[in-house]
C-alpha cells in the first residue's frame, strides 16, 4: 500500500518555526497525534485543520497538497 502525503503540516510548522509539541499544546492534543499528522499516518479533521491554519496564520489551503 502506498501512503500519500495529503497534508503539508510538517513543512508549514518548519516555515513558521513552530514545533509539533507547540501545536499539540495549542490544540490540547496528544503530541503523538500531532506527530501522526505530520508524518501523514492519519489526517486531522477539517475543523482541526481550520484551527491549525488560524494558529499558524496561514490559509487552510496551505496545509494541504494541491491536486492541480
DSSP file (Angstrom, degrees, kcal/mol; ACC not computed):
  #  RESIDUE AA STRUCTURE BP1 BP2  ACC     N-H-->O    O-->H-N    N-H-->O    O-->H-N    TCO  KAPPA ALPHA  PHI   PSI    X-CA   Y-CA   Z-CA
    1    1 A X              0   0    0      0, 0.0     2,-0.5     0, 0.0     0, 0.0   0.000 360.0 360.0 360.0 129.7    0.0    0.0    0.0
    2    2 A X        -     0   0    0      2,-0.0     2,-0.5     0, 0.0     0, 0.0  -0.804 360.0-142.5 -93.6 125.9    1.4    3.4   -1.0
    3    3 A X        -     0   0    0     -2,-0.5     2,-0.4     2,-0.0    38,-0.1  -0.769  13.4-146.1 -89.8 127.3    0.8    6.1    1.6
    4    4 A X        -     0   0    0     -2,-0.5     2,-0.9    36,-0.1    -2,-0.0  -0.749  13.6-127.0 -92.0 137.6    0.1    9.5    0.0
    5    5 A X        +     0   0    0     -2,-0.4    60,-0.1     1,-0.2    35,-0.1  -0.757  37.8 167.0 -80.1 111.5    1.2   12.7    1.7
    6    6 A X        +     0   0    0     -2,-0.9    59,-2.5    58,-0.1     2,-0.3   0.840  54.7  49.0 -96.3 -41.2   -2.0   14.6    2.0
    7    7 A X  B     -A   64   0A   0     57,-0.2    57,-0.3    30,-0.2     3,-0.2  -0.689  57.8-153.3-106.2 159.6   -1.1   17.4    4.3
    8    8 A X     >  +     0   0    0     55,-3.1     4,-2.5    -2,-0.3     3,-0.3   0.017  55.8 125.2-109.1  22.4    1.9   19.8    4.4
    9    9 A X  H  > S+     0   0    0     54,-0.4     4,-2.6     1,-0.2     5,-0.2   0.882  70.1  51.4 -55.7 -46.0    1.7   20.3    8.2
   10   10 A X  H  > S+     0   0    0     28,-0.3     4,-1.8     1,-0.2    -1,-0.2   0.907 112.4  46.9 -58.6 -42.8    5.3   19.4    8.9
   11   11 A X  H  > S+     0   0    0     -3,-0.3     4,-2.5     2,-0.2    -1,-0.2   0.918 112.5  48.5 -65.9 -45.2    6.6   21.8    6.2
   12   12 A X  H  X S+     0   0    0     -4,-2.5     4,-2.2     1,-0.2    -2,-0.2   0.884 108.5  54.2 -66.5 -38.1    4.4   24.7    7.4
   13   13 A X  H  <>S+     0   0    0     -4,-2.6     5,-2.9    -5,-0.2     4,-0.3   0.922 110.3  47.1 -60.1 -43.0    5.5   24.2   11.0
   14   14 A X  H ><5S+     0   0    0     -4,-1.8     3,-1.4     1,-0.2    -2,-0.2   0.932 111.0  51.4 -63.3 -45.5    9.1   24.4    9.9
   15   15 A X  H 3<5S+     0   0    0     -4,-2.5    -1,-0.2     1,-0.3    -2,-0.2   0.862 114.2  43.7 -58.9 -36.4    8.4   27.5    7.9
   16   16 A X  T 3<5S-     0   0    0     -4,-2.2    -1,-0.3    -5,-0.2    -2,-0.2   0.394 111.8-121.7 -90.9   2.9    6.7   29.1   10.9
   17   17 A X  T < 5 +     0   0    0     -3,-1.4     2,-0.3    -4,-0.3    -3,-0.2   0.891  67.6 134.6  57.4  42.7    9.5   28.0   13.3
   18   18 A X      < -     0   0    0     -5,-2.9     2,-0.2    -6,-0.1    -1,-0.2  -0.835  46.2-133.6-118.6 158.4    7.0   26.0   15.4
   19   19 A X     >  -     0   0    0     -2,-0.3     4,-2.2    -3,-0.1     5,-0.2  -0.674  23.2-115.3-109.4 163.9    7.2   22.5   16.8
   20   20 A X  H  > S+     0   0    0     -2,-0.2     4,-2.8     1,-0.2     5,-0.2   0.908 119.0  54.5 -58.1 -42.1    4.8   19.6   17.0
   21   21 A X  H  > S+     0   0    0      1,-0.2     4,-2.4     2,-0.2    -1,-0.2   0.912 106.4  50.3 -61.5 -43.7    4.8   20.0   20.8
   22   22 A X  H  > S+     0   0    0      1,-0.2     4,-2.3     2,-0.2    -1,-0.2   0.934 112.2  47.3 -58.4 -47.3    3.8   23.6   20.5
   23   23 A X  H  X S+     0   0    0     -4,-2.2     4,-2.1     1,-0.2     6,-0.2   0.910 110.4  52.1 -63.4 -42.6    0.9   22.8   18.2
   24   24 A X  H  X>S+     0   0    0     -4,-2.8     5,-2.4     1,-0.2     4,-1.2   0.913 110.6  48.4 -59.3 -43.1   -0.2   19.9   20.4
   25   25 A X  H  <5S+     0   0    0     -4,-2.4     3,-0.3     1,-0.2    -1,-0.2   0.905 110.7  50.6 -64.3 -41.8   -0.3   22.3   23.4
   26   26 A X  H  <5S+     0   0    0     -4,-2.3    -1,-0.2     1,-0.2    -2,-0.2   0.863 118.2  38.4 -63.8 -36.1   -2.2   24.9   21.5
   27   27 A X  H  <5S-     0   0    0     -4,-2.1    -1,-0.2    -5,-0.2    -2,-0.2   0.557 106.8-121.2 -92.7  -9.3   -4.8   22.4   20.4
   28   28 A X  T  <5 +     0   0    0     -4,-1.2     2,-0.3    -3,-0.3    -3,-0.2   0.846  68.1 137.1  69.3  33.2   -5.0   20.4   23.6
   29   29 A X      < -     0   0    0     -5,-2.4     2,-0.2    -6,-0.2    -1,-0.2  -0.713  64.1 -95.3-110.1 160.8   -4.0   17.3   21.7
   30   30 A X    >>  -     0   0    0     -2,-0.3     4,-1.6     1,-0.1     3,-1.0  -0.562  31.3-128.8 -69.9 134.7   -1.5   14.5   22.5
   31   31 A X  H 3> S+     0   0    0      1,-0.3     4,-2.3    -2,-0.2    -1,-0.1   0.816 109.4  60.9 -55.8 -30.1    1.9   15.2   20.9
   32   32 A X  H 3> S+     0   0    0      2,-0.2     4,-1.9     1,-0.2    -1,-0.3   0.864 101.8  52.5 -65.3 -34.7    1.8   11.7   19.4
   33   33 A X  H <> S+     0   0    0     -3,-1.0     4,-1.8     2,-0.2    -2,-0.2   0.938 109.9  47.2 -64.8 -46.9   -1.4   12.6   17.5
   34   34 A X  H  X S+     0   0    0     -4,-1.6     4,-2.5     1,-0.2    -2,-0.2   0.886 109.4  55.0 -62.9 -38.5    0.3   15.7   16.0
   35   35 A X  H  X S+     0   0    0     -4,-2.3     4,-1.6     1,-0.2    -1,-0.2   0.897 106.0  51.7 -60.7 -40.8    3.3   13.6   15.1
   36   36 A X  H  <>S+     0   0    0     -4,-1.9     5,-2.3     1,-0.2     6,-1.1   0.872 109.5  50.0 -64.6 -36.9    1.0   11.2   13.2
   37   37 A X  H ><5S+     0   0    0     -4,-1.8     3,-1.3     1,-0.2   -30,-0.2   0.929 109.5  51.4 -64.0 -43.9   -0.5   14.2   11.3
   38   38 A X  H 3<5S+     0   0    0     -4,-2.5   -28,-0.3     1,-0.3    -2,-0.2   0.786 113.5  43.5 -66.4 -27.8    3.0   15.5   10.4
   39   39 A X  T 3<5S-     0   0    0     -4,-1.6    -1,-0.3    -5,-0.2    -2,-0.2   0.351 111.9-120.7 -97.8   5.8    4.0   12.1    9.1
   40   40 A X  T < 5S+     0   0    0     -3,-1.3    -3,-0.2     2,-0.2     3,-0.1   0.744  75.1 128.9  61.9  26.3    0.7   11.6    7.2
   41   41 A X  S   <S+     0   0    0     -5,-2.3     2,-0.3     1,-0.2    -4,-0.2   0.873  84.7   3.3 -73.7 -37.5   -0.1    8.4    9.1
   42   42 A X  S    S-     0   0    0     -6,-1.1     2,-0.4    -9,-0.2    -2,-0.2  -0.916  78.5-126.6-138.4 166.1   -3.5   10.0    9.9
   43   43 A X        -     0   0    0     -2,-0.3     2,-0.1    -3,-0.1    -6,-0.1  -0.914  20.4-118.5-117.8 141.9   -5.2   13.3    8.9
   44   44 A X        -     0   0    0     -2,-0.4   -10,-0.0     1,-0.1     2,-0.0  -0.433  39.3-104.3 -69.6 152.5   -6.7   15.9   11.2
   45   45 A X     >  -     0   0    0      1,-0.1     4,-2.5    -2,-0.1     5,-0.2  -0.271  35.8-101.0 -71.4 168.4  -10.4   16.5   10.7
   46   46 A X  H  > S+     0   0    0      1,-0.2     4,-2.1     2,-0.2     5,-0.1   0.855 121.6  53.3 -62.5 -37.4  -11.5   19.7    8.8
   47   47 A X  H  > S+     0   0    0      2,-0.2     4,-1.9     1,-0.2    -1,-0.2   0.922 112.0  45.6 -63.9 -42.8  -12.4   21.6   12.0
   48   48 A X  H  > S+     0   0    0      2,-0.2     4,-2.6     1,-0.2    -2,-0.2   0.892 110.0  54.7 -66.5 -39.6   -9.0   20.9   13.5
   49   49 A X  H  X S+     0   0    0     -4,-2.5     4,-2.3     1,-0.2    -1,-0.2   0.884 107.3  51.0 -60.5 -38.5   -7.3   21.8   10.2
   50   50 A X  H  X S+     0   0    0     -4,-2.1     4,-2.1     2,-0.2    -1,-0.2   0.911 109.8  49.5 -64.1 -42.8   -9.1   25.1   10.3
   51   51 A X  H  X S+     0   0    0     -4,-1.9     4,-2.6     2,-0.2    -2,-0.2   0.905 110.3  50.9 -62.4 -41.6   -7.8   25.7   13.9
   52   52 A X  H  X S+     0   0    0     -4,-2.6     4,-2.5     1,-0.2    -2,-0.2   0.921 108.3  51.9 -61.8 -44.7   -4.3   24.8   12.8
   53   53 A X  H  X>S+     0   0    0     -4,-2.3     5,-2.4     1,-0.2     4,-0.7   0.906 111.0  47.9 -59.4 -42.1   -4.5   27.3    9.9
   54   54 A X  H ><5S+     0   0    0     -4,-2.1     3,-0.7     3,-0.2    -2,-0.2   0.927 111.9  49.0 -64.8 -44.7   -5.6   30.0   12.4
   55   55 A X  H 3<5S+     0   0    0     -4,-2.6    -2,-0.2     1,-0.2    -1,-0.2   0.877 117.6  40.4 -62.2 -38.2   -2.8   29.2   14.8
   56   56 A X  H 3<5S-     0   0    0     -4,-2.5    -1,-0.2    -5,-0.2    -2,-0.2   0.464 108.0-125.8 -91.3  -1.8   -0.2   29.3   12.1
   57   57 A X  T <<5 +     0   0    0     -4,-0.7     2,-0.3    -3,-0.7    -3,-0.2   0.933  67.4 123.3  56.0  50.9   -1.7   32.3   10.4
   58   58 A X  S   <S-     0   0    0     -5,-2.4    -1,-0.2    -6,-0.1     2,-0.2  -0.909  70.7 -94.4-132.3 161.8   -2.0   30.6    7.0
   59   59 A X    >   -     0   0    0     -2,-0.3     3,-2.1     1,-0.1     4,-0.4  -0.551  36.4-121.3 -71.3 141.9   -4.7   29.8    4.6
   60   60 A X  G >  S+     0   0    0      1,-0.3     3,-1.6    -2,-0.2     4,-0.3   0.826 113.1  64.9 -55.7 -30.9   -6.2   26.3    5.1
   61   61 A X  G >  S+     0   0    0      1,-0.3     3,-1.0     2,-0.2    -1,-0.3   0.773  90.9  64.2 -63.8 -25.0   -5.2   25.6    1.5
   62   62 A X  G <  S+     0   0    0     -3,-2.1    -1,-0.3     1,-0.2    -2,-0.2   0.657  96.1  59.7 -71.9 -13.9   -1.5   26.0    2.5
   63   63 A X  G <  S+     0   0    0     -3,-1.6   -55,-3.1    -4,-0.4   -54,-0.4   0.546 102.2  57.0 -92.0  -7.8   -1.9   23.0    4.8
   64   64 A X  B <  S-A    7   0A   0     -3,-1.0   -57,-0.2    -4,-0.3     2,-0.2  -0.928  89.3-105.3-125.2 150.9   -2.9   20.5    2.1
   65   65 A X        -     0   0    0    -59,-2.5     2,-0.1    -2,-0.4    -2,-0.1  -0.498  41.4-114.4 -69.9 136.5   -1.2   19.4   -1.1
   66   66 A X        -     0   0    0     -2,-0.2    -1,-0.1     1,-0.1    -4,-0.0  -0.425  13.5-153.5 -69.8 145.2   -2.8   20.9   -4.2
   67   67 A X              0   0    0      1,-0.2    -1,-0.1    -2,-0.1    -2,-0.0   0.364 360.0 360.0 -98.3   3.2   -4.4   18.4   -6.6
   68   68 A X              0   0    0      0, 0.0    -1,-0.2     0, 0.0    -2,-0.0   0.391 360.0 360.0-114.0 360.0   -3.9   20.7   -9.5
